[in-house]
């Protein structure tokens, strides 16, 4: 059964696929260059994988692209599965300020 997909994983996978296709390489080629099993690589492209940092760096290196390009804009509650809201430092500081004013 596939893992719960997140919008972030889907966009990351689409960016990885786009970079691979632009290079004219197969999934097998990039999986080999990234020292990954092709099945796991395919899961990344389909947005089914929750890639660890070292995997993201290995993929970026194999694709000759800055990891930041693959991850740009992948933040916010809409990127997380099953979360209606993601709390940030802005939320924390606002709550702290409100508590201090009481």
C-alpha positions as CSV (number, residue, x, y, z in Angstrom):
1,X,0.0,0.0,0.0
2,X,1.5,3.3,-1.0
3,X,2.4,5.9,1.6
4,X,0.2,8.9,2.2
5,X,1.1,11.4,-0.5
6,X,1.8,15.0,0.3
7,X,1.7,17.8,-2.2
8,X,5.3,18.5,-1.4
9,X,6.3,15.0,-2.3
10,X,4.3,15.2,-5.5
11,X,5.9,18.5,-6.6
12,X,9.4,17.3,-5.6
13,X,8.9,14.1,-7.7
14,X,7.6,16.1,-10.7
15,X,10.7,18.3,-10.5
16,X,13.0,15.3,-10.3
17,X,11.2,13.8,-13.3
18,X,11.4,17.1,-15.3
19,X,15.2,17.4,-14.6
20,X,15.7,13.7,-15.7
21,X,13.7,14.1,-18.9
22,X,15.5,17.3,-19.8
23,X,18.7,15.4,-19.6
24,X,17.3,12.6,-21.8
25,X,18.1,9.9,-19.2
26,X,16.1,6.9,-18.0
27,X,15.0,6.3,-14.5
28,X,17.6,3.5,-14.4
29,X,20.3,5.9,-15.3
30,X,19.6,8.4,-12.6
31,X,18.9,5.7,-10.0
32,X,22.4,4.2,-10.8
33,X,24.0,7.6,-10.6
34,X,22.3,8.4,-7.3
35,X,23.2,4.9,-5.9
36,X,19.5,4.0,-5.5
37,X,17.3,1.1,-6.4
38,X,15.2,2.0,-9.5
39,X,12.0,1.0,-7.6
40,X,12.8,3.6,-4.9
41,X,13.7,6.1,-7.5
42,X,10.3,5.5,-9.2
43,X,8.5,6.1,-5.9
44,X,10.3,9.5,-5.7
45,X,9.1,10.5,-9.1
46,X,5.5,9.4,-8.4
47,X,5.5,11.4,-5.2
48,X,5.1,8.3,-3.0
49,X,8.4,8.7,-1.2
50,X,9.3,10.9,1.8
51,X,12.9,11.4,0.8
52,X,15.6,11.9,3.4
53,X,18.0,14.8,3.1
54,X,20.9,12.6,1.9
55,X,18.6,11.1,-0.8
56,X,17.6,14.6,-2.0
57,X,21.3,15.6,-2.2
58,X,22.2,12.4,-4.0
59,X,19.4,13.0,-6.5
60,X,20.4,16.6,-7.0
61,X,24.0,15.6,-7.5
62,X,23.0,12.9,-10.1
63,X,20.8,15.4,-11.9
64,X,23.4,18.2,-11.7
65,X,20.9,20.6,-10.1
66,X,21.0,22.6,-6.9
67,X,18.8,20.8,-4.2
68,X,17.2,24.2,-3.5
69,X,15.7,24.2,-7.0
70,X,14.0,20.9,-6.3
71,X,12.7,22.1,-2.9
72,X,11.8,25.7,-3.7
73,X,8.4,26.7,-2.3
74,X,7.6,23.4,-0.7
75,X,6.4,24.8,2.6
76,X,3.1,25.6,4.2
77,X,0.1,23.6,5.4
78,X,-1.1,22.8,1.9
79,X,2.1,20.8,1.4
80,X,1.6,18.5,4.4
81,X,-0.6,15.5,4.4
82,X,-3.5,15.5,6.9
83,X,-2.7,18.9,8.3
84,X,-5.2,21.7,8.1
85,X,-2.7,24.1,9.6
86,X,1.1,24.2,10.0
87,X,2.3,26.4,12.9
88,X,5.3,28.6,12.4
89,X,7.5,30.9,14.4
90,X,5.2,33.8,13.4
91,X,2.3,32.0,15.1
92,X,4.4,31.2,18.2
93,X,5.5,34.8,18.5
94,X,2.0,36.2,18.1
95,X,0.7,33.8,20.8
96,X,3.6,34.8,23.1
97,X,2.9,38.5,22.5
98,X,-0.8,38.0,23.2
99,X,0.0,36.2,26.5
100,X,2.4,38.9,27.5
101,X,-0.2,41.6,27.0
102,X,-2.6,39.8,29.4
